[in-house]
Every structure is written in C-alpha cells, then in structure tokens.
Amino acid sequence: MISCTAQKDLNASGGGIQLRLNFEIPKGTLVTLYGQSGAGKTSTLRMLAGLMTPDAGIIRVGDKIWFDAAQKINVKPQQRRIGFVFQDYALFPNMTVQQNLEYGSGRRADRHLVNTLIEMVGLRGLEKRLPSTLSGGQQQRVALARALVQKPEILLLDEPLSALDSAIRAKLQEDILRVHREFGLTTILISHDLGEIYRLSDRVMHMEAGRVVKETAADALFSDRQISGKFKFTGEVVRIEAADILFIVHVRIQNQVVKVISRASEIEGLALGDTVLVASKAFNPVLYKLG
C-alpha cells in the first residue's frame, strides 16, 4: 500500500500550482494519473521517487516511512526500490544494451535477471548494440528492462510511449502489463491516451490543478455508465459510412479494422480519429466514445 499525504508549492510557466495530494494505492495495482499538462502528475511521481522533496506531509509504503516532514525523514531515491521510466528513455549513450542493464543492476549485476529481462521484452540479439542504433520502441524496451533490473517494488512510468507509433505502442503496452503482473509490481502510469488508459489501468486518478479530483475505474472515468460485456477493445474511428438507415463504423484496433453496425443515435457526436470502446452487448458489438 502506498499512502501519500503531501504538499508542494510549484512554480510553472503558466503560473504557480499548489500540489495537495491525499491518496492510497493498494499493492499490486496499476494506476494511471490522468489530466491536463500542468496538473501536477510528473511532480507526483518525482516526489514518490525522492527526486522532489514535499514541503509537508507523509509518504508511506507498506510499513516503511519514505518521507515525513515533521520527523525529518527523507529516504534517498536509491533506497526507495523504485523503477522510473521516462518519456525520453534516459539511456547511457556510450553503453550497450547489456551494459545499460548491468549498470542499472548495481555493483553486483544479476546476470540471470538481465538475461531474463532481455528475453522478456524482446531484446535478444540486440545486447551489443548502442542506443543510437536502436529504434524508439527498442530504446523504450531497454529503459523498461533497466528499471526492472533494480528489482523495484514500485514502477513509475511518465508517458513512456507517447512518442511511438500505434503498432509499437500497442506491443509495449502488452510488455508493460505483462511485467507488471509477473513481477507483482505496484505501477503508476502517466498517460493522455484514452485507449492506453482503458487497456492498462485498474484505477484512474484524475488530476486537476494539483489535486486528485476523481478516482475511479477506467471505463467509469470516460463514460457515465459502467460497461459490461464478454469482450472490450479500444480503437480509433477511421471511417463512418451510411448504409440505408444504419451506419457502419470502421474502427482500427491495433493492426486490424473491425466494422460495427450502429444507429444514428449511437454515433451522435462521433468523428474520425475519436477513441472508442467496442464492447459486446447481447452478442452484438456496440460503440462507446471515450472522452
């Protein structure tokens, strides 16, 4: 369990922001921080990681206090057992893939774990390559593996996939979900991608102006009703065509395009490029616009 009651006054380009946090995250949960830029999402991760010091408050993980302003406790970042994956990868450019992972593992590199992670995230055959010779998706896999090689309790992901194309992004989303489950992590993700949030999250914390204003399940955040069904997929609307009194909505889900027959009332306000949820209802697929 992560328990955070923290305060921090921040200076931003658009003006000051008062970060006022009060939340709990159960162990093993994957939570997404969602909200507009400047809401305080990255600062929240930095305070949990020990890279930013709160002005007041307490951060507790399990039975350990990581920060307590009143008691002057502030555990160093390297002692917090946190893996942090940044949007810009932050790899060492003069080190190979394997050397980046071994460095992240510390003085006594766990070669078995390094090899396991190289296999798990699809880096086999790239061990001797420098980051500059890798694609963006491959570099992000190295960053993810390097965060995990530290054997963290908590994985922090600051928009790690935002610069990648949709196909690579979908594959890395699968990697993140797999390592989250297999390593038994508590994971906190920052993302603006509604499909990604729905696909990965157990819970979503919606932040505005430095505060968590709403915490809910992913489908409840973007819809005014709980969505049930035997299958649920998120995708992007790529075409809407009229067919007599009905409409056929073409939705791209990863590398596939599915066609959903809808009534006019069901696609009201829907436009090309919108992110939608395709769910079953009485064996017929229906669309729910997200956002």
C-alpha positions as CSV (number, residue, x, y, z in Angstrom):
1,M,0.0,0.0,0.0
2,I,1.2,3.5,-1.0
3,S,-0.1,6.2,1.3
4,C,0.7,9.8,0.3
5,T,-0.4,12.9,2.0
6,A,1.9,15.6,0.7
7,Q,2.0,19.3,-0.2
8,K,4.3,21.2,-2.5
9,D,4.1,24.7,-3.9
10,L,5.4,24.6,-7.5
11,N,6.4,27.4,-10.0
12,A,5.3,26.7,-13.5
13,S,5.5,28.6,-16.8
14,G,1.8,29.2,-16.6
15,G,1.9,30.3,-13.0
16,G,2.2,28.7,-9.6
17,I,0.4,25.5,-8.6
18,Q,-0.3,24.2,-5.2
19,L,0.1,20.4,-5.1
20,R,-2.1,18.9,-2.5
21,L,-2.1,15.1,-2.5
22,N,-4.1,12.7,-0.4
23,F,-4.4,9.2,-1.9
24,E,-3.8,5.5,-1.2
25,I,-2.8,2.9,-3.8
26,P,-3.2,-0.8,-2.9
27,K,-0.2,-3.1,-3.5
28,G,-0.2,-4.7,-6.9
29,T,-2.4,-2.1,-8.6
30,L,-1.8,-0.4,-11.9
31,V,-3.0,3.2,-11.5
32,T,-3.0,5.9,-14.2
33,L,-2.6,9.6,-13.4
34,Y,-4.7,11.5,-16.0
35,G,-5.3,15.2,-16.6
36,Q,-4.1,18.2,-18.5
37,S,-0.5,19.3,-18.7
38,G,0.5,21.3,-15.6
39,A,-1.9,19.4,-13.3
40,G,1.0,18.0,-11.2
41,K,1.2,14.5,-12.5
42,T,5.0,14.3,-13.1
43,S,5.7,16.2,-9.8
44,T,3.7,13.5,-8.0
45,L,5.9,10.8,-9.5
46,R,9.1,12.7,-8.6
47,M,8.0,13.1,-5.0
48,L,7.3,9.4,-4.7
49,A,10.7,8.7,-6.2
50,G,12.5,11.1,-3.9
51,L,13.6,13.3,-6.8
52,M,11.5,16.2,-5.4
53,T,11.0,17.0,-1.7
54,P,7.5,17.9,-0.5
55,D,7.0,21.0,1.7
56,A,5.0,19.0,4.1
57,G,3.3,15.6,4.6
58,I,4.0,11.9,4.9
59,I,4.7,9.2,2.2
60,R,4.4,5.7,3.5
61,V,5.0,2.4,1.5
62,G,3.8,-0.7,3.4
63,D,5.2,-0.3,6.9
64,K,8.0,2.0,5.9
65,I,8.0,5.8,6.0
66,W,9.8,7.2,3.0
67,F,9.1,10.8,3.9
68,D,7.8,12.6,7.0
69,A,8.4,16.4,7.1
70,A,7.6,16.6,10.8
71,Q,10.1,13.8,11.8
72,K,12.6,15.0,9.2
73,I,12.6,11.6,7.4
74,N,13.5,11.6,3.7
75,V,14.7,8.3,2.4
76,K,17.2,8.6,-0.5
77,P,16.0,7.8,-4.0
78,Q,18.3,4.8,-4.4
79,Q,16.9,3.3,-1.2
80,R,13.3,3.5,-2.3
81,R,13.2,0.5,-4.6
82,I,11.5,2.4,-7.4
83,G,12.0,1.8,-11.1
84,F,11.4,5.0,-13.2
85,V,10.8,5.0,-16.9
86,F,10.9,8.4,-18.6
87,Q,9.5,9.6,-21.9
88,D,13.0,10.4,-23.3
89,Y,14.4,6.9,-22.3
90,A,17.4,8.4,-20.4
91,L,19.8,5.6,-21.6
92,F,23.6,5.9,-21.3
93,P,24.6,6.6,-25.0
94,N,28.1,5.1,-24.6
95,M,26.9,1.8,-23.2
96,T,25.4,-1.2,-25.0
97,V,22.0,-2.6,-24.2
98,Q,23.5,-5.2,-21.9
99,Q,25.8,-2.7,-20.2
100,N,22.8,-0.3,-19.6
101,L,21.0,-3.1,-17.8
102,E,24.0,-4.3,-15.8
103,Y,24.7,-0.7,-14.7
104,G,21.1,-0.5,-13.5
105,S,21.5,-3.7,-11.6
106,G,24.3,-2.2,-9.4
107,R,27.8,-3.3,-8.5
108,R,26.8,-7.0,-8.3
109,A,24.9,-7.3,-11.6
110,D,22.4,-10.1,-11.6
111,R,23.3,-11.7,-14.9
112,H,20.4,-14.2,-14.8
113,L,17.8,-11.4,-14.3
114,V,19.5,-9.3,-17.0
115,N,19.2,-12.2,-19.5
116,T,15.6,-12.9,-18.3
117,L,14.6,-9.3,-19.0
118,I,16.3,-9.2,-22.3
119,E,14.3,-12.2,-23.4
120,M,11.0,-10.9,-21.8
121,V,10.9,-7.5,-23.6
122,G,12.2,-8.8,-26.9
123,L,15.8,-7.5,-26.9
124,R,17.5,-10.8,-27.7
125,G,20.1,-10.2,-30.4
126,L,20.5,-6.5,-29.5
127,E,22.6,-6.9,-26.4
128,K,25.8,-5.4,-28.0
129,R,24.1,-2.5,-29.8
130,L,24.4,1.1,-28.6
131,P,21.2,3.1,-28.0
132,S,21.8,5.3,-31.0
133,T,21.5,2.3,-33.3
134,L,18.1,1.2,-31.9
135,S,14.6,2.3,-32.9
136,G,12.5,4.3,-30.5
137,G,10.5,1.3,-29.5
138,Q,13.7,-0.7,-28.8
139,Q,15.1,2.1,-26.7
140,Q,12.0,2.2,-24.6
141,R,12.2,-1.6,-24.1
142,V,15.8,-1.1,-22.8
143,A,14.5,1.7,-20.5
144,L,11.8,-0.6,-19.2
145,A,14.2,-3.5,-18.6
146,R,16.7,-1.3,-16.9
147,A,14.0,-0.1,-14.5
148,L,13.0,-3.7,-13.7
149,V,16.6,-4.9,-13.2
150,Q,16.7,-2.9,-10.0
151,K,14.0,-5.3,-8.6
152,P,11.7,-2.4,-7.7
153,E,8.5,-2.6,-5.6
154,I,7.0,0.3,-7.5
155,L,7.3,1.1,-11.2
156,L,6.8,4.7,-12.3
157,L,6.0,5.4,-15.9
158,D,6.0,9.1,-17.1
159,E,4.3,9.0,-20.6
160,P,6.8,6.3,-21.7
161,L,5.0,5.6,-25.0
162,S,3.8,9.0,-26.2
163,A,6.5,9.4,-28.9
164,L,5.9,6.0,-30.5
165,D,3.6,4.9,-33.4
166,S,0.4,3.0,-32.7
167,A,1.7,-0.5,-33.6
168,I,4.8,-0.3,-31.4
169,R,2.8,1.4,-28.7
170,A,0.4,-1.5,-28.6
171,K,3.2,-4.1,-28.3
172,L,4.9,-2.1,-25.5
173,Q,1.5,-1.8,-23.7
174,E,1.4,-5.6,-23.6
175,D,5.0,-5.7,-22.3
176,I,4.2,-3.2,-19.5
177,L,1.1,-5.2,-18.5
178,R,3.0,-8.5,-18.5
179,V,5.9,-7.3,-16.4
180,H,3.5,-5.5,-14.0
181,R,1.8,-8.8,-13.4
182,E,4.8,-11.2,-13.5
183,F,6.9,-9.0,-11.1
184,G,4.0,-8.3,-8.8
185,L,4.6,-4.5,-9.1
186,T,2.6,-1.5,-8.0
187,T,2.7,0.6,-11.1
188,I,1.8,4.3,-11.6
189,L,1.5,5.5,-15.2
190,I,1.0,8.9,-16.6
191,S,-0.8,8.9,-19.9
192,H,-3.1,11.0,-22.1
193,D,-4.0,8.2,-24.4
194,L,-7.6,7.1,-23.6
195,G,-7.2,3.7,-25.2
196,E,-4.0,3.0,-23.3
197,I,-5.5,4.1,-20.0
198,Y,-8.5,1.8,-20.5
199,R,-6.4,-1.1,-21.7
200,L,-3.8,-1.0,-18.8
201,S,-5.4,0.6,-15.7
202,D,-7.0,-1.0,-12.7
203,R,-7.8,2.5,-11.5
204,V,-7.5,6.1,-12.8
205,M,-6.8,9.2,-10.7
206,H,-8.0,12.3,-12.5
207,M,-5.8,15.3,-11.5
208,E,-6.7,19.0,-11.9
209,A,-4.6,21.9,-10.5
210,G,-2.5,19.8,-8.2
211,R,-5.3,17.7,-6.7
212,V,-6.9,14.3,-7.4
213,V,-10.4,15.3,-8.1
214,K,-11.8,11.9,-9.1
215,E,-10.7,8.3,-8.7
216,T,-12.5,5.5,-10.4
217,A,-12.3,2.5,-12.7
218,A,-11.1,3.4,-16.3
219,D,-14.5,2.8,-18.0
220,A,-16.3,4.9,-15.4
221,L,-14.0,7.8,-15.9
222,F,-14.9,8.2,-19.6
223,S,-18.5,7.1,-19.5
224,D,-21.4,7.9,-17.4
225,R,-22.3,4.2,-17.1
226,Q,-20.4,1.0,-16.3
227,I,-19.8,-1.0,-19.4
228,S,-20.2,-4.7,-19.3
229,G,-19.6,-7.4,-22.0
230,K,-17.8,-10.5,-22.9
231,F,-15.2,-8.6,-24.8
232,K,-13.9,-5.0,-24.7
233,F,-11.4,-3.4,-27.1
234,T,-10.4,0.2,-27.6
235,G,-9.7,1.6,-31.1
236,E,-9.7,4.6,-33.4
237,V,-12.5,5.5,-35.7
238,V,-11.1,5.6,-39.3
239,R,-14.3,5.7,-41.3
240,I,-18.1,6.2,-40.9
241,E,-20.3,5.2,-43.8
242,A,-24.1,5.3,-44.2
243,A,-25.9,2.1,-45.0
244,D,-29.7,2.7,-45.5
245,I,-31.0,3.8,-42.1
246,L,-27.9,2.5,-40.3
247,F,-24.2,3.3,-40.2
248,I,-21.1,1.2,-40.5
249,V,-18.3,2.5,-38.3
250,H,-14.8,1.3,-39.2
251,V,-12.6,1.0,-36.1
252,R,-8.9,0.3,-36.1
253,I,-7.9,-1.9,-33.2
254,Q,-4.1,-2.3,-33.2
255,N,-3.4,-3.7,-36.8
256,Q,-7.0,-4.8,-37.5
257,V,-10.0,-2.9,-38.7
258,V,-13.4,-4.0,-37.5
259,K,-16.8,-2.8,-38.7
260,V,-19.6,-2.0,-36.2
261,I,-23.2,-1.5,-37.3
262,S,-24.7,1.4,-35.4
263,R,-27.8,3.5,-35.3
264,A,-27.7,7.3,-35.8
265,S,-28.3,7.9,-32.1
266,E,-25.3,5.7,-31.2
267,I,-22.8,7.6,-33.3
268,E,-24.0,11.1,-32.5
269,G,-21.0,13.3,-32.0
270,L,-18.6,10.7,-33.2
271,A,-15.9,11.8,-35.6
272,L,-12.9,10.4,-37.4
273,G,-9.9,10.0,-35.1
274,D,-12.1,9.5,-31.9
275,T,-11.1,6.8,-29.5
276,V,-13.9,4.4,-28.9
277,L,-14.6,1.3,-26.8
278,V,-16.0,-1.6,-28.7
279,A,-17.9,-3.9,-26.3
280,S,-20.4,-6.8,-26.7
281,K,-24.0,-6.4,-25.7
282,A,-26.4,-9.3,-26.3
283,F,-23.8,-10.7,-28.7
284,N,-23.8,-7.6,-30.8
285,P,-20.8,-5.1,-30.7
286,V,-21.7,-1.6,-29.6
287,L,-19.6,1.6,-29.5
288,Y,-18.9,3.9,-26.6
289,K,-17.0,7.1,-27.2
290,L,-14.2,7.7,-24.7
291,G,-13.5,11.2,-23.6
